């Protein structure tokens, strides 16, 4: 009977290890009975791993689930009314205590290294690339240099070159993904580049170095958001076709699906038919056609509509057909807007961004313009009327 109980205990212990490959014992008496949340970082997201309350002595045990057994990165412990605690999570079972205003670690080379730097006990001269903490501090220090260049605090060509070269050839994107610094570095690189073409080529080189499928998809999705936010159509036409051609995203969904659709609508390609027109595109004899995708409740869209109204007579003189396609759901809202428009081609299927015209043209946001030539081939895509250039 005792042997049987012993076997059961061994099995239970083995199952517990398989469910929780890493345990962290946190002992902070000042946090007794306080509510906490523990999260892990992944790009722009934070995954909640555990939440609850410290016990009456200020102790908790954080169990890292099996699906995060390969996680290497920074975890945050958020405690109500307290400063967050940053911890390196990298397969170690360890104990952390707070004594005399400092954190003390047992069995954690990673956090010993990190907090020796944070608590100014080392100058970071000891290089150990096997430690995520060392690689994290490299990323942190790089981020500060990148920000200095962006803000004009470091103006020498050598410093600018070093920042650019590090991003393209040395920055570990997988480490960055779990570092909590993802936004700051990617946003910094967005601001660093002076041209869309340079930004696009830089991002392609960075994407080409990513081994993790999860990280590749995350950066790809973030780039779509950035390109849409800034209206960088030229960069879009370089980056998205590259992502498509890699074949690494086999089943694109959401914004990725829309972007893949839009990537097929490059300069010189036939424009998809516009559903709902009284006179189809192929029946038009206009020298050019402008397609304007909008929402009635969109502030920027309304601003563009005012500009279109002012310029409509000039468009008519130049034999340019103007077609506006609305993403409205509300019929009254659409009708109220339609009454104010001097052109006849204003359509809406009241399906929003999932309507056939918006899907066929891969519309990610409004306002969006397309310029078509007399053969109804795509000349360009743009976000503002002022970018209209007739060839």
ABEGO torsion letter per residue (X at the ends): XAAAAAAAAAAAAAAAAAABABBBBBBBAAABGBBBBBBBBBEABBBBABBEBBBAAGBBBBBBBAAAAABBEBBBBBBBGBBBBBBBBBGBBBBBBBBGGBBBBBGBAAAAAAAAAAAGABAGABBBAABAAAAAAAAAAAAAAAAAAAAGABABAAAAAAAAAAAAAABBAAAAAAAGAAAAAAAAAAAABABAAAAAAAAAAAAAABABAAAAAAAAAAAAAAAAAAGBAAAAAAAAAAAAAAGABABBBEAAAAAAAAAABBBGBBBBBBBGBABBAAABABABBBBBBBBAABAAAAAAAAAAAAAAAAAAAAGBBBBBBBABABAAAAAAAAAABABABBBBAGAEAABAAAAAAGBABOBBBBBBBAAGBBABBBABAAABBBX
